[in-house]
């Protein structure tokens, strides 16, 4: 695995929490940072996929029908 290095500045309170967690779990601060970033990116990536899929559908003129739009509005009370 090729690894790249980045430097990240965090608020002091967060830094202290990371140090405490690293000591308590016998993990390095780097491990905790990579784990946290990996989890965040995996959790949030669905948005990018959905945006790309929506753009693709729009480019192919695949739009929701009035009936589908109204069903969504009814479902969410709009």
Jmol script that loads the backbone (N, CA, C; Angstrom):
load data "model"
ATOM      1  N   UNK A   1       0.847  -1.188   0.000  1.00  0.00           N
ATOM      2  CA  UNK A   1       0.000   0.000   0.000  1.00  0.00           C
ATOM      3  C   UNK A   1       0.887   1.244   0.000  1.00  0.00           C
ATOM      4  N   UNK A   2       0.633   2.142  -0.931  1.00  0.00           N
ATOM      5  CA  UNK A   2       1.326   3.427  -0.938  1.00  0.00           C
ATOM      6  C   UNK A   2       0.587   4.373  -0.017  1.00  0.00           C
ATOM      7  N   UNK A   3       1.332   5.074   0.804  1.00  0.00           N
ATOM      8  CA  UNK A   3       0.710   6.007   1.735  1.00  0.00           C
ATOM      9  C   UNK A   3       1.200   7.415   1.447  1.00  0.00           C
ATOM     10  N   UNK A   4       0.323   8.353   1.558  1.00  0.00           N
ATOM     11  CA  UNK A   4       0.651   9.771   1.418  1.00  0.00           C
ATOM     12  C   UNK A   4       0.581  10.397   2.801  1.00  0.00           C
ATOM     13  N   UNK A   5       1.304  11.454   2.984  1.00  0.00           N
ATOM     14  CA  UNK A   5       1.325  12.138   4.272  1.00  0.00           C
ATOM     15  C   UNK A   5       0.630  13.485   4.140  1.00  0.00           C
ATOM     16  N   UNK A   6      -0.241  13.770   5.085  1.00  0.00           N
ATOM     17  CA  UNK A   6      -0.854  15.093   5.177  1.00  0.00           C
ATOM     18  C   UNK A   6      -0.738  15.561   6.619  1.00  0.00           C
ATOM     19  N   UNK A   7      -0.711  16.837   6.796  1.00  0.00           N
ATOM     20  CA  UNK A   7      -0.707  17.414   8.137  1.00  0.00           C
ATOM     21  C   UNK A   7      -2.063  18.058   8.365  1.00  0.00           C
ATOM     22  N   UNK A   8      -2.649  17.784   9.499  1.00  0.00           N
ATOM     23  CA  UNK A   8      -3.967  18.318   9.822  1.00  0.00           C
ATOM     24  C   UNK A   8      -3.893  19.017  11.175  1.00  0.00           C
ATOM     25  N   UNK A   9      -4.414  20.205  11.223  1.00  0.00           N
ATOM     26  CA  UNK A   9      -4.485  20.926  12.499  1.00  0.00           C
ATOM     27  C   UNK A   9      -5.863  20.696  13.104  1.00  0.00           C
ATOM     28  N   UNK A  10      -5.884  20.364  14.375  1.00  0.00           N
ATOM     29  CA  UNK A  10      -7.146  20.141  15.085  1.00  0.00           C
ATOM     30  C   UNK A  10      -7.174  21.020  16.324  1.00  0.00           C
ATOM     31  N   UNK A  11      -8.366  21.344  16.782  1.00  0.00           N
ATOM     32  CA  UNK A  11      -8.462  22.117  18.017  1.00  0.00           C
ATOM     33  C   UNK A  11      -7.790  21.364  19.176  1.00  0.00           C
ATOM     34  N   UNK A  12      -7.252  22.109  20.100  1.00  0.00           N
ATOM     35  CA  UNK A  12      -6.519  21.505  21.213  1.00  0.00           C
ATOM     36  C   UNK A  12      -7.367  20.502  21.992  1.00  0.00           C
ATOM     37  N   UNK A  13      -8.636  20.821  22.199  1.00  0.00           N
ATOM     38  CA  UNK A  13      -9.503  19.908  22.949  1.00  0.00           C
ATOM     39  C   UNK A  13      -9.624  18.563  22.235  1.00  0.00           C
ATOM     40  N   UNK A  14      -9.738  18.587  20.917  1.00  0.00           N
ATOM     41  CA  UNK A  14      -9.825  17.345  20.163  1.00  0.00           C
ATOM     42  C   UNK A  14      -8.505  16.593  20.212  1.00  0.00           C
ATOM     43  N   UNK A  15      -7.403  17.318  20.125  1.00  0.00           N
ATOM     44  CA  UNK A  15      -6.087  16.696  20.209  1.00  0.00           C
ATOM     45  C   UNK A  15      -5.931  15.952  21.532  1.00  0.00           C
ATOM     46  N   UNK A  16      -6.347  16.577  22.600  1.00  0.00           N
ATOM     47  CA  UNK A  16      -6.256  15.944  23.924  1.00  0.00           C
ATOM     48  C   UNK A  16      -7.123  14.686  23.967  1.00  0.00           C
ATOM     49  N   UNK A  17      -8.318  14.749  23.399  1.00  0.00           N
ATOM     50  CA  UNK A  17      -9.186  13.572  23.362  1.00  0.00           C
ATOM     51  C   UNK A  17      -8.543  12.439  22.562  1.00  0.00           C
ATOM     52  N   UNK A  18      -7.920  12.785  21.450  1.00  0.00           N
ATOM     53  CA  UNK A  18      -7.261  11.766  20.625  1.00  0.00           C
ATOM     54  C   UNK A  18      -6.100  11.140  21.396  1.00  0.00           C
ATOM     55  N   UNK A  19      -5.310  11.965  22.077  1.00  0.00           N
ATOM     56  CA  UNK A  19      -4.202  11.428  22.879  1.00  0.00           C
ATOM     57  C   UNK A  19      -4.715  10.482  23.957  1.00  0.00           C
ATOM     58  N   UNK A  20      -5.776  10.888  24.649  1.00  0.00           N
ATOM     59  CA  UNK A  20      -6.337  10.047  25.710  1.00  0.00           C
ATOM     60  C   UNK A  20      -6.874   8.736  25.139  1.00  0.00           C
ATOM     61  N   UNK A  21      -7.556   8.805  24.009  1.00  0.00           N
ATOM     62  CA  UNK A  21      -8.090   7.603  23.388  1.00  0.00           C
ATOM     63  C   UNK A  21      -6.960   6.691  22.916  1.00  0.00           C
ATOM     64  N   UNK A  22      -5.923   7.280  22.370  1.00  0.00           N
ATOM     65  CA  UNK A  22      -4.771   6.485  21.917  1.00  0.00           C
ATOM     66  C   UNK A  22      -4.155   5.731  23.099  1.00  0.00           C
ATOM     67  N   UNK A  23      -3.980   6.403  24.209  1.00  0.00           N
ATOM     68  CA  UNK A  23      -3.415   5.747  25.399  1.00  0.00           C
ATOM     69  C   UNK A  23      -4.342   4.654  25.905  1.00  0.00           C
ATOM     70  N   UNK A  24      -5.633   4.944  25.964  1.00  0.00           N
ATOM     71  CA  UNK A  24      -6.599   3.992  26.522  1.00  0.00           C
ATOM     72  C   UNK A  24      -6.760   2.754  25.650  1.00  0.00           C
ATOM     73  N   UNK A  25      -6.559   2.904  24.343  1.00  0.00           N
ATOM     74  CA  UNK A  25      -6.776   1.780  23.433  1.00  0.00           C
ATOM     75  C   UNK A  25      -5.475   1.169  22.926  1.00  0.00           C
ATOM     76  N   UNK A  26      -4.354   1.702  23.361  1.00  0.00           N
ATOM     77  CA  UNK A  26      -3.034   1.245  22.905  1.00  0.00           C
ATOM     78  C   UNK A  26      -2.916   1.334  21.387  1.00  0.00           C
ATOM     79  N   UNK A  27      -3.499   2.373  20.823  1.00  0.00           N
ATOM     80  CA  UNK A  27      -3.414   2.648  19.387  1.00  0.00           C
ATOM     81  C   UNK A  27      -2.612   3.927  19.195  1.00  0.00           C
ATOM     82  N   UNK A  28      -2.109   4.118  17.995  1.00  0.00           N
ATOM     83  CA  UNK A  28      -1.414   5.372  17.718  1.00  0.00           C
ATOM     84  C   UNK A  28      -2.434   6.442  17.330  1.00  0.00           C
ATOM     85  N   UNK A  29      -2.014   7.692  17.459  1.00  0.00           N
ATOM     86  CA  UNK A  29      -2.886   8.784  17.029  1.00  0.00           C
ATOM     87  C   UNK A  29      -3.131   8.692  15.526  1.00  0.00           C
ATOM     88  N   UNK A  30      -2.128   8.262  14.781  1.00  0.00           N
ATOM     89  CA  UNK A  30      -2.293   8.108  13.334  1.00  0.00           C
ATOM     90  C   UNK A  30      -3.346   7.059  13.014  1.00  0.00           C
ATOM     91  N   UNK A  31      -3.304   5.933  13.719  1.00  0.00           N
ATOM     92  CA  UNK A  31      -4.298   4.893  13.490  1.00  0.00           C
ATOM     93  C   UNK A  31      -5.697   5.432  13.736  1.00  0.00           C
ATOM     94  N   UNK A  32      -5.869   6.147  14.849  1.00  0.00           N
ATOM     95  CA  UNK A  32      -7.191   6.685  15.185  1.00  0.00           C
ATOM     96  C   UNK A  32      -7.658   7.700  14.145  1.00  0.00           C
ATOM     97  N   UNK A  33      -6.747   8.544  13.674  1.00  0.00           N
ATOM     98  CA  UNK A  33      -7.118   9.551  12.676  1.00  0.00           C
ATOM     99  C   UNK A  33      -7.512   8.877  11.364  1.00  0.00           C
ATOM    100  N   UNK A  34      -6.736   7.896  10.926  1.00  0.00           N
ATOM    101  CA  UNK A  34      -7.054   7.193   9.681  1.00  0.00           C
ATOM    102  C   UNK A  34      -8.377   6.453   9.814  1.00  0.00           C
ATOM    103  N   UNK A  35      -8.592   5.812  10.948  1.00  0.00           N
ATOM    104  CA  UNK A  35      -9.840   5.081  11.176  1.00  0.00           C
ATOM    105  C   UNK A  35     -11.036   6.038  11.148  1.00  0.00           C
ATOM    106  N   UNK A  36     -10.907   7.174  11.818  1.00  0.00           N
ATOM    107  CA  UNK A  36     -11.997   8.154  11.852  1.00  0.00           C
ATOM    108  C   UNK A  36     -12.271   8.723  10.462  1.00  0.00           C
ATOM    109  N   UNK A  37     -11.229   9.067   9.728  1.00  0.00           N
ATOM    110  CA  UNK A  37     -11.413   9.608   8.379  1.00  0.00           C
ATOM    111  C   UNK A  37     -12.011   8.573   7.439  1.00  0.00           C
ATOM    112  N   UNK A  38     -11.539   7.337   7.542  1.00  0.00           N
ATOM    113  CA  UNK A  38     -12.081   6.268   6.700  1.00  0.00           C
ATOM    114  C   UNK A  38     -13.567   6.082   6.962  1.00  0.00           C
ATOM    115  N   UNK A  39     -13.956   6.017   8.227  1.00  0.00           N
ATOM    116  CA  UNK A  39     -15.369   5.849   8.574  1.00  0.00           C
ATOM    117  C   UNK A  39     -16.203   7.021   8.081  1.00  0.00           C
ATOM    118  N   UNK A  40     -15.688   8.237   8.233  1.00  0.00           N
ATOM    119  CA  UNK A  40     -16.422   9.421   7.783  1.00  0.00           C
ATOM    120  C   UNK A  40     -16.626   9.400   6.273  1.00  0.00           C
ATOM    121  N   UNK A  41     -15.558   9.139   5.547  1.00  0.00           N
ATOM    122  CA  UNK A  41     -15.644   9.136   4.086  1.00  0.00           C
ATOM    123  C   UNK A  41     -16.602   8.054   3.604  1.00  0.00           C
ATOM    124  N   UNK A  42     -16.528   6.868   4.188  1.00  0.00           N
ATOM    125  CA  UNK A  42     -17.439   5.796   3.796  1.00  0.00           C
ATOM    126  C   UNK A  42     -18.887   6.163   4.104  1.00  0.00           C
ATOM    127  N   UNK A  43     -19.113   6.795   5.246  1.00  0.00           N
ATOM    128  CA  UNK A  43     -20.466   7.164   5.665  1.00  0.00           C
ATOM    129  C   UNK A  43     -21.055   8.263   4.788  1.00  0.00           C
ATOM    130  N   UNK A  44     -20.226   9.179   4.315  1.00  0.00           N
ATOM    131  CA  UNK A  44     -20.707  10.339   3.568  1.00  0.00           C
ATOM    132  C   UNK A  44     -20.647  10.172   2.055  1.00  0.00           C
ATOM    133  N   UNK A  45     -19.942   9.176   1.557  1.00  0.00           N
ATOM    134  CA  UNK A  45     -19.748   9.019   0.115  1.00  0.00           C
ATOM    135  C   UNK A  45     -21.041   8.770  -0.650  1.00  0.00           C
ATOM    136  N   UNK A  46     -22.070   8.264   0.005  1.00  0.00           N
ATOM    137  CA  UNK A  46     -23.333   7.988  -0.685  1.00  0.00           C
ATOM    138  C   UNK A  46     -23.874   9.253  -1.348  1.00  0.00           C
ATOM    139  N   UNK A  47     -23.614  10.407  -0.755  1.00  0.00           N
ATOM    140  CA  UNK A  47     -24.130  11.651  -1.313  1.00  0.00           C
ATOM    141  C   UNK A  47     -23.539  11.915  -2.698  1.00  0.00           C
ATOM    142  N   UNK A  48     -22.247  11.700  -2.838  1.00  0.00           N
ATOM    143  CA  UNK A  48     -21.588  11.916  -4.121  1.00  0.00           C
ATOM    144  C   UNK A  48     -22.122  10.935  -5.148  1.00  0.00           C
ATOM    145  N   UNK A  49     -22.264   9.677  -4.761  1.00  0.00           N
ATOM    146  CA  UNK A  49     -22.819   8.678  -5.683  1.00  0.00           C
ATOM    147  C   UNK A  49     -24.221   9.072  -6.125  1.00  0.00           C
ATOM    148  N   UNK A  50     -25.064   9.508  -5.187  1.00  0.00           N
ATOM    149  CA  UNK A  50     -26.432   9.896  -5.526  1.00  0.00           C
ATOM    150  C   UNK A  50     -26.462  11.117  -6.446  1.00  0.00           C
ATOM    151  N   UNK A  51     -25.577  12.069  -6.211  1.00  0.00           N
ATOM    152  CA  UNK A  51     -25.523  13.259  -7.067  1.00  0.00           C
ATOM    153  C   UNK A  51     -25.133  12.863  -8.482  1.00  0.00           C
ATOM    154  N   UNK A  52     -24.103  12.024  -8.607  1.00  0.00           N
ATOM    155  CA  UNK A  52     -23.677  11.585  -9.941  1.00  0.00           C
ATOM    156  C   UNK A  52     -24.785  10.804 -10.643  1.00  0.00           C
ATOM    157  N   UNK A  53     -25.477   9.960  -9.911  1.00  0.00           N
ATOM    158  CA  UNK A  53     -26.575   9.189 -10.499  1.00  0.00           C
ATOM    159  C   UNK A  53     -27.701  10.122 -10.941  1.00  0.00           C
ATOM    160  N   UNK A  54     -28.004  11.133 -10.127  1.00  0.00           N
ATOM    161  CA  UNK A  54     -29.043  12.096 -10.484  1.00  0.00           C
ATOM    162  C   UNK A  54     -28.679  12.890 -11.725  1.00  0.00           C
ATOM    163  N   UNK A  55     -27.421  13.289 -11.832  1.00  0.00           N
ATOM    164  CA  UNK A  55     -26.971  14.016 -13.016  1.00  0.00           C
ATOM    165  C   UNK A  55     -27.062  13.123 -14.246  1.00  0.00           C
ATOM    166  N   UNK A  56     -26.660  11.863 -14.090  1.00  0.00           N
ATOM    167  CA  UNK A  56     -26.733  10.917 -15.211  1.00  0.00           C
ATOM    168  C   UNK A  56     -28.182  10.752 -15.673  1.00  0.00           C
ATOM    169  N   UNK A  57     -29.096  10.588 -14.717  1.00  0.00           N
ATOM    170  CA  UNK A  57     -30.513  10.434 -15.068  1.00  0.00           C
ATOM    171  C   UNK A  57     -31.044  11.688 -15.751  1.00  0.00           C
ATOM    172  N   UNK A  58     -30.647  12.856 -15.249  1.00  0.00           N
ATOM    173  CA  UNK A  58     -31.098  14.105 -15.860  1.00  0.00           C
ATOM    174  C   UNK A  58     -30.548  14.239 -17.277  1.00  0.00           C
ATOM    175  N   UNK A  59     -29.286  13.879 -17.461  1.00  0.00           N
ATOM    176  CA  UNK A  59     -28.696  13.932 -18.806  1.00  0.00           C
ATOM    177  C   UNK A  59     -29.419  13.002 -19.774  1.00  0.00           C
ATOM    178  N   UNK A  60     -29.980  11.912 -19.245  1.00  0.00           N
ATOM    179  CA  UNK A  60     -30.713  10.951 -20.074  1.00  0.00           C
ATOM    180  C   UNK A  60     -32.206  11.273 -20.112  1.00  0.00           C
ATOM    181  N   UNK A  61     -32.577  12.452 -19.589  1.00  0.00           N
ATOM    182  CA  UNK A  61     -33.964  12.927 -19.543  1.00  0.00           C
ATOM    183  C   UNK A  61     -34.879  11.992 -18.757  1.00  0.00           C
ATOM    184  N   UNK A  62     -34.319  11.364 -17.732  1.00  0.00           N
ATOM    185  CA  UNK A  62     -35.114  10.482 -16.861  1.00  0.00           C
ATOM    186  C   UNK A  62     -35.540  11.279 -15.629  1.00  0.00           C
ATOM    187  N   UNK A  63     -36.690  11.911 -15.741  1.00  0.00           N
ATOM    188  CA  UNK A  63     -37.196  12.729 -14.651  1.00  0.00           C
ATOM    189  C   UNK A  63     -38.388  12.033 -14.000  1.00  0.00           C
ATOM    190  N   UNK A  64     -38.645  12.400 -12.755  1.00  0.00           N
ATOM    191  CA  UNK A  64     -39.797  11.847 -12.051  1.00  0.00           C
ATOM    192  C   UNK A  64     -41.078  12.370 -12.688  1.00  0.00           C
ATOM    193  N   UNK A  65     -42.084  11.517 -12.704  1.00  0.00           N
ATOM    194  CA  UNK A  65     -43.386  11.940 -13.217  1.00  0.00           C
ATOM    195  C   UNK A  65     -44.056  12.814 -12.169  1.00  0.00           C
ATOM    196  N   UNK A  66     -45.100  13.537 -12.581  1.00  0.00           N
ATOM    197  CA  UNK A  66     -45.856  14.343 -11.616  1.00  0.00           C
ATOM    198  C   UNK A  66     -46.406  13.457 -10.503  1.00  0.00           C
ATOM    199  N   UNK A  67     -46.845  12.270 -10.840  1.00  0.00           N
ATOM    200  CA  UNK A  67     -47.395  11.334  -9.856  1.00  0.00           C
ATOM    201  C   UNK A  67     -46.319  10.946  -8.832  1.00  0.00           C
ATOM    202  N   UNK A  68     -45.109  10.683  -9.293  1.00  0.00           N
ATOM    203  CA  UNK A  68     -44.025  10.326  -8.375  1.00  0.00           C
ATOM    204  C   UNK A  68     -43.663  11.490  -7.459  1.00  0.00           C
ATOM    205  N   UNK A  69     -43.616  12.679  -8.015  1.00  0.00           N
ATOM    206  CA  UNK A  69     -43.307  13.873  -7.224  1.00  0.00           C
ATOM    207  C   UNK A  69     -44.387  14.094  -6.170  1.00  0.00           C
ATOM    208  N   UNK A  70     -45.643  13.999  -6.560  1.00  0.00           N
ATOM    209  CA  UNK A  70     -46.741  14.189  -5.611  1.00  0.00           C
ATOM    210  C   UNK A  70     -46.717  13.139  -4.510  1.00  0.00           C
ATOM    211  N   UNK A  71     -46.336  11.907  -4.842  1.00  0.00           N
ATOM    212  CA  UNK A  71     -46.248  10.842  -3.830  1.00  0.00           C
ATOM    213  C   UNK A  71     -45.194  11.184  -2.781  1.00  0.00           C
ATOM    214  N   UNK A  72     -44.082  11.738  -3.216  1.00  0.00           N
ATOM    215  CA  UNK A  72     -43.027  12.133  -2.271  1.00  0.00           C
ATOM    216  C   UNK A  72     -43.524  13.271  -1.387  1.00  0.00           C
ATOM    217  N   UNK A  73     -44.204  14.264  -1.985  1.00  0.00           N
ATOM    218  CA  UNK A  73     -44.738  15.373  -1.193  1.00  0.00           C
ATOM    219  C   UNK A  73     -45.756  14.870  -0.177  1.00  0.00           C
ATOM    220  N   UNK A  74     -46.616  13.945  -0.573  1.00  0.00           N
ATOM    221  CA  UNK A  74     -47.597  13.404   0.364  1.00  0.00           C
ATOM    222  C   UNK A  74     -46.897  12.647   1.499  1.00  0.00           C
ATOM    223  N   UNK A  75     -45.884  11.900   1.158  1.00  0.00           N
ATOM    224  CA  UNK A  75     -45.171  11.106   2.156  1.00  0.00           C
ATOM    225  C   UNK A  75     -44.545  11.983   3.225  1.00  0.00           C
ATOM    226  N   UNK A  76     -43.981  13.129   2.808  1.00  0.00           N
ATOM    227  CA  UNK A  76     -43.283  13.996   3.754  1.00  0.00           C
ATOM    228  C   UNK A  76     -44.091  15.219   4.167  1.00  0.00           C
ATOM    229  N   UNK A  77     -45.361  15.221   3.839  1.00  0.00           N
ATOM    230  CA  UNK A  77     -46.249  16.269   4.327  1.00  0.00           C
ATOM    231  C   UNK A  77     -46.030  17.635   3.711  1.00  0.00           C
ATOM    232  N   UNK A  78     -45.568  17.665   2.503  1.00  0.00           N
ATOM    233  CA  UNK A  78     -45.341  18.968   1.851  1.00  0.00           C
ATOM    234  C   UNK A  78     -46.494  19.311   0.943  1.00  0.00           C
TER     235      UNK A  78
END
end "model"
wireframe off; spacefill off
backbone 0.3
color backbone group
